[in-house]
Amino acid sequence: MSASTDDERRAFHEQNRRSWNAVTPAHQSHKHDQAGFLRRGGSTLFPEELELLGPLEGQRLLHLQCNCGQDSLSLVAQGARVTGVDISDAAIAEARALSAESGLSAELVRADVLDWLDEAAAAGERFDRVFSSYGTIGWLADLPRWARGVASVLAPGGRLVLLEFHPLVWSFDAQGKVVEPYFIEGPLHEGGVNDYVARSGDDLTPMGRAEGVEGFVNPEPAVAFQHTVAQTVQAIADAGLFVETLREYPYANGCRVFDGMERLPDRRYGMPSGVPAMPLMLGIVATPR
């Protein structure tokens, strides 16, 4: 879905900025000694991400919607030269502090990614990898513009790597029944970004879990968008990128996306016990034609 005007898009994204600013302290309150974890060689990355990204030593990597920077700095530890961009002031402040405390250096920018991509392309910035993962594109009002922006900053031979929750997951209830439509036009006005770190137990806190904030309720609503698999792939193709890898996974990394999901080994979640496997995560690799 694309917002009908740029003013609408900016208003939607600005509301999401407020919602993410509100929830970030709650998320961070559950994470114990992140800087020490990274200094000791710890990583928040999952195998699927590293497989699709490929070798990273010396690669210029753009991490879009980087949130609080744990994954960005884990990518620095893999040898990448990382620029992370996120709309949340609170998240980028946390990311910059973590970079300083861990000794892992990255450029961390507070900006709307759609505006930033346009500006970066105009300035001639180019990246060997553009990476986005888990609960990112659903907050963007204009997916074709995002895809065009990604294409405009990819260096020759570079690749876009998108690992995202499968859009079908938003249709399930706690028993694994489909209760919401898959095809939805227009923005979805949500109650606010929730404390998914708390609801995912230890699986989003490999650095160690702190009890932190309990019962967080976000006072700031959020605006989400349902981008189907076809819409996502089409936007990437229309931007002039070749989709060379398309994968679906029967589990979700790290996050209990909906109530009732079964906890699996290796910090993953599957469909509720007794419910047939369904696609819960989507992986895409696309390259310039």
Residue, then its C-alpha position, 0 to 999 in steps of 0.5 A: m500500500s502507498a499513502s496517497t500523498d507525501d503529507e499523509r506518509r509523513a504523518f503516519h511515520e511521525q506517529n510511528r516515531r512517537s510510538w517507538n519512542a514510547v516503547t523503547p525504554a521498556h524494550q531496553s529495560h529487559k536487556h542485561d549488559q548489552a555492551g559487555f555481551l558484545r565486547r565478549g564476542g556475543s551476537t544477536l544475529f540469527p543464522e538465516e541473516l548471515e547466510l543470506l548476507g554472505p561474507l561481510e568483511g570490509q563490506r559497506l552495509l546499510h541497516l534500515q530500521c536498525n532500532c537500538g543497534q544490537d544487530s547493527l553492532s553485531l554486523v560490525a563485529q562480522g567485519a562490515r562497515v555499518t550505517g544504521v538508520d531509524i526513525s526513533d530518536a530514543a532508539i538511535a540514542e540507545a544505539r549510539a550509547l551502545s556503540a560507544e560502550s561496546g567499542l564497535s563503531a557504526e554510523l547511526v542516523r536518526a531519520d525517516v528511511l524513505d527521506w534518508l534513502d533519497e538524500a543518500a542517493a543524491a549524495g552518491e552514497r552506495f552500499d554493498r549490502v542493504f539489510s532490513s529485518y523483522g517487523t520493519i516494512g510493515w511500518l512503511a506507508d510507501l513500499p514502492r518508494w522504499a524499494r526504489g530507494v534501496a535500488s538507488v543506493l546499491a553498489p554494482g554487485g550489491r544485494l538487498v537482504l530482507l528477512e521479515f515476518h511473513p505477512l500471513v502471521w497477522s491473520f492468526d489468533a492464539q489457536g492458529k486460526v485465520v481470523e483476519p484477512y490477508f488482503i487489506e487495503g489502507p493503513l491499520h491503526e494499531g494500539g501502539v508498538n507493544d513490548y514484544v521483548a517482554r512477551s518473547g521471554d529470553d529469546l530476544t535477550p541472548m545477552g541476559r534478561a533483566e526483569g525490567v518494566e512490567g505490563f507496559v501499555n503504549p500511550e501512543p498509537a501506531v499505523a501499520f500496513q499490510h504488504t503481501v508477499a506479492q506486493t513486496v516482491q513486485a515492488i522490488a522487481d519494479a525498482g529494477l532489482f532481480v529477486e534471486t532468492l525467495r524463501e519461506y520459513p515455518y518459524a519466526n526468529g526470536c519473537r512471539v509474534f502472536d499469542g499461542m505460538e509454540r517455543l522451539p529450540d534455537r530461539r524460534y517460535g512456531m505455530p501453536s502445538g497441534v496446528p499444521a506448519m505455516p509460513l511465519m518468516l520470509g527471506i528475500v535476496a535481490t540484486p541490481r540487474 
